[in-house]
Amino acid sequence: MASMKAGSWIIRTKSQLRLRLFCFPYAGGGASIFRRWSEKLPAEIEVCPIYLPGRENRLKEPLFTRLPPLVHTLAHALHPFMDIPFAFFGHSMGALISFELARHLRRIHYPGPAQLFISAHRAPQLPDTNSPLHDLPDPALIDVLTRLGGTPQAILQHTELMNVVLPILRADLTLCETYIYTPEPPLDCPIAVFGGEQDSMVSKQELQEWRKQTRSAFTLYMLPGDHFFLQSQQNLLLGTLSRLIFRL
């Protein structure tokens, strides 16, 4: 039976485990995007989607708009569940969160991830060449969402739902677009990076630069699809994740 733990940051679902996979969502998304992963990954892997404040079952809680406070809070909230090997998976914004969380864990001498799985985000040391989105007027921001294709039309066309979604998205975009990279030594854990072959937001060259963030093994996997191949190529992505996890 599922149970809420760590101040509602995760839901525990399993007890006989080989590894925990903490999963961090993209901007505007929530833990629900990982709801089918537990069914499709090996039984000894506990998928732990991260429930960020301000959405889903934490809708009334304040949203984070800066990365350092979020990372500090996550480190202490998840620490009780770092008693067995664990890995991080993050897509887009989630990739940035998982990377900075791994570095923060190292700084405070907590256990670190056995592997980072990075998805659809340029290497953090590269400058953001995209125009800021977080302060766009609502119609312009909705137009961006429409073009990116990650939000169902049923939501985009539903005024009340968009009134809920837009503040979450703005907070997440603010968190990403105010991020300042600080050089540190590369991580010791392997990094596996996933990208979409038709992703107009992140290039293969930008993904390859993640190689500089690890002293260990680096692999890059390009999958069919755009920025949201996480959804369109879920089975292919999870099959690759399963093989990589069993190498740990």
N, C-alpha and C positions, 0 to 999 in steps of 0.2 A: 504494500500500500504506500502511495506517495505521501510524503510529509514535508512540511515547511521547516527549513533550517536556516541558520546563519542570517537571522533577521530578515527573512523572506527573500534573500538574494538568490537562493537556489531551492529546488525541490528534489529531495532524495527519493530514489525509486528502487535501489538495489542494495544488497548487502554483501554478496560474494563477488569480490571485484579483483581485477588485475590492474585497472587504471581508471582514473576519472578524467573525463574530457570536459573541461569548462568551456562553454560556447558563448561568445559575445556577439550581439547583433549589430546590424548596420544602422545608420542614422534613420530615425523614425520608426525603427523596427523594435521588436520585443522578443522575449524568450519563445513565444509561440512559433516562430519561424523554424525552430529546431524540434517541434513536437513529434515528428515521425522518426527522428534519428535513432532513438533508442531501439525501435523495432528493426532497423536496418543495419545496425552495427552489431558486432559479436556480443553475446550475452554477458561476458565478463567485463565489458566496458560500460561504465556508468556515465551516461550523457547528462551533464549538469548545465542546462541553459541558465544564463545569468538574467535575473529579473531586475532590471534597472528601475530606479525610482521614477515616478511620474507617468507610468503606463501600466496597462494590464491590471494585475492584482494590487499594484502600488500607485494607482492613478492619482490619489490625493496627496502623495508625497512630493516634495520639491524636486524639480529637475536639476541635474548638474549641467553647468555651462562651461566648466573648466576641467581639464583633464587631471591635473595633479590632485585636487581634493577627491576626485572619484577613485583614482588609483590608490591613494592612501586608505580610503574607506574599504575598498575591495580587499586589500591585503589583509586587514584585520578580520574582516567578515569571513573570508575563505580559509584563513589559517587553520581552523579546526579540521578542515577537510583535506589538508595536505599531508595526512598521515600515511598515505600510500602514493605510489607514483601517479603523476597527473600531467596533463598536457593542456595547452590552450588552443582553441580555434577561434579566429575572429574574422568576420567579413566586413570589409570597408572600414567604417568607424571602429568596429569590433577588433579589427587587426591592429589599429593604433592603440586601443585600450590594452589589448593583450601584450603587445610589445613593451609598453611603458610599465605595465604591471610586472612583467618579468624583470625589468631593470630595477624597479623599486624593491622587489623581493630580494634581489641581490644586495642592494644597498643596506637593507635592514637585517640581513643575514637570516632570512627565512628560506625554507626549501624553494627551489626553483623548478620550473616545468621541465619534464623530460624531453619535450619537443614543442616548438611553436609551429602551428599551422596558420599561415597568413593567406588571406584571400582578398583579392580585388582592392589592394591599396598600394600605392607607390611606396618605395623605400623611404623611411622617415627623414633621412638626411637631405632628401631632395626638396627643393622649394615647391610650394603650391602655385602652379601657374594658372589655375582656374580662377575665374572671377568669383568673389564672395557671393554666397547665396543666402546667408542667414538673415540679412536685412532687406531682402527683396519684398515688395508688396505682395499681398496674398495672391492676386491673379498671376503675377509673374512666377511665383514659387510653384503654384499649381501647374503652370505651363511646363516648368522644368521637370516636375514629377511625371507629367504625362509623357514627355519626350524620353525620359529615362526608362520608363516602362516597368518599374518595380512596384507600383501601386495599382491595385485593381480599379478598373473604371467605375465599378459600383461604389467604391469609396470616394474616388475623385469627384463624382457627381452627386454625392450625398452631403449637403451643407452641414448638417449637425455632426456627422462623423469627421468632416474636415476641420470643424471647429475644435475637435479634440486632437486630431493628428498634427495640425500645423504648429501649435506651440511645442509639441514634443520634437518635431522635426527641426524647428528653429533652434531649440536648445542644443540638440545634437550637432547641428551644423556649426553653431557657435563654438562648441567644444572642439570640433575638428579644425575650424578655420582660425582659431586663436592659438592653436598648438605651436609651441616653439621647441624645436629640436635642440637638445644639449648633447654634445659629443661625449661618449663614454666608451670604454673598451667593449669589443664585441662580446656577445653572450657565448656561454659554453655549450648550450644546447643546440641540437640541429634545428634548422629552419626549412620547412617545406612551404613553398609558395604556389598559390593557384591563381590563374588569371583567365579571363574570357577572351577568346580570339577576336571577338567583335566588340570588345569593351572600348567605347569612345572616351572614357574617363581616365583609364590607366593603361599605359602601353607596356609591351613586353620588356622594353629596355628599362622602364621604371621599376618593374618587378624584379629584374635581374640584379638590381642594385642592392637588394636585400642580402645578397651574398656577403657584403661587407659588414653585416651585423652579427655574424657568427664565426667562432673559431672552429666549429664542428662542420658537419655535413650540410650542404645546401642543395636543394632540388627545386626545380621549377616545372610546373605542369600547366600547360595551356589547354583549356577545355573549350568546346564549342559554346557559343553564346555571348551575350553582352554582359553588362556589369552585374546582372542578376542571374548568372549561370548557376548560382547557389540553388535557385529554384528550378530552372529549366533542365539542369544536368545533375540533379540531386543523386540519382543512382550511381552515375559515373564518379562523382565526387566522393561519395561514401565508400564505394568500392576501393578507390585509391587510398582513402584514409584508413580503411581496415588493414590493407597490406602494410602501410607505413607503421601503424600502431604495433603490429605484430613483430616488427623489427626492433622495437625498443627493448 
